[in-house]
């Protein structure tokens, strides 16, 4: 919004940021709309109370800079307003939207009163506090991983092929070797003897990989700084772990429910709780939650042409990272989800199969959070083979009777049985 201020002489225009005026405009027009449709509304103490249902504020999320809504939203929330946050693309899709900021604010008030659009999910304050810590921990973990990669690249530059022999050069044995190299030790035999436990079987390979002929004092100086930075990041992550554990104490029951899901650990459960919360009232079904997390395929079509190759769209990167790690871990287990992942990989790319497992894990999470008494029960690796065997046997018997001249109709013996095979339908979460 631009407010023009005309004075004699040279023309000037004073610029006002739209977000500075948005809360006042939305507040003003919300009350005007309510009062216009409710003639009985007057300036009474009840209507002047900001927590009264008549006082409701609608804010529109900016398209490009998605963090500018937070100060306005949290300030109004603290003052007692019932705030709703709308996605700009969804507001634009509604017919009849005006084009000016002032009329747009009145339009937001109108659709808020009519309930034409569902508000965006904004977690409560305690979940937001937890989310701040879990997101920063993930950022620090990513920074530490990047620093380790730079350390390995520096060793490659010095012709030290240590990573080709040791899977983790930052383990106990690897760190001892790196500290000795920084201290000035250049004898490959002495460095190789610092290997411990099972790594001592690779003494000969380590002796060849620890040739320090091209390792210079400059490499040692930079390597020391990298190791110090890695240690500092590790210490900060440990402090965050303790802080997050304290913030998660009210959600011990929910975290215990997550423990049985394949691929889930303590950190995965904490990160997911910080992103979606523990109250599933905002997501009526598991499909709503998967759609919000962008784990449900969508088809964008225009003029008969599909766009985006049925992509799921851009979702929450923190949920994607958390569930991606959990799905990768579940794919290596001898569980129902692990068997399903390996089964899907036979007919689709691994990334796509991993996305399917991520969605299953999120559906299980929604079922567990919706029922405090629910617990996860794994169906086992032979679940699909058992269903296929039962269906194949039923079809074989039907064909045998049809060859004898009989007409066969299969009906389930139990109300929860599969209508095709008569097999009882089991649930993933009970």
Secondary structure by P-SEA (a helix, b strand, c coil): cbbbbbcccbbbbbbbccccaaaaaaaaaaaaaaaaacccccccccccccccccbbbbbbccccccccaaaaaaaaaaaccbbbbbcaaaaaacccccccaaaaaaaaaaaaaaccccccccccaaaaaaaaaaaaaaaaaaaaaaaaaaaaaaaaaacccccccccccccaaaaaaaaaaaaccccaaaaaaccccccccaaaaaaaaaccccccaaaaaaaaaaaaaaaaaaaaaaaaaaaaaaaaccaaaaaaaacccccccaaaaaaaaaaccccccccccaaaaaaaaccbbbbbbcccccccccccccccaaaaaaaaaaaaaaaacccaaaaaaaaaaacccaaaaaaaaaaaaaaaaaaaaacccbbbbbcccaaaaaaaaaaaaaaaaaaaaaaabbbbbbbbcccccccccccbbbbccc
